[in-house]
Amino acid sequence: NKSDLANAYLIDELSDNDSDIKSTIDEVLNQKDLSVSDKIKTNLILLKYHIFQKDNDNLTKQTEYLKELFEKNKFEYNLRDLQMDFDATKFQMELMK
């Protein structure tokens, strides 16, 4: 799965593949048949990428977009793990301020 690959690139501490992270995320997000959970998962990885890049403008936009996605899909119970991951990421962002 390409989103897992982007996530692995993000956390592997190898700078050789850091330039592939954004393009891999974009490739996943451009798929037409992407499930809601895959869309949210990949957008969470994008949020973490913005943290990694210290890109505060896109960090704020991405956080708001994810809030909207979760709100729009609040009755999908299979998203609970992703919601917990999002909450943990937001907490991490607060600690970094």
Long-range contacts (C-beta under 8 A, 24 or more apart in sequence): 2-27, 2-28, 3-28, 3-38, 3-41, 3-42, 3-45, 6-42, 6-45, 6-49, 7-45, 7-48, 10-45, 10-48, 10-49, 10-52, 21-49, 21-52, 22-49, 25-49, 36-69, 36-73, 36-76, 36-79, 37-76, 37-78, 37-79, 37-82, 39-69, 40-66, 40-69, 40-70, 40-73, 40-79, 40-82, 40-86, 41-82, 43-69, 44-82, 44-85, 44-86, 44-89, 47-86, 47-89, 48-89, 51-89, 51-92, 51-93, 51-96, 59-93, 63-90, 63-93
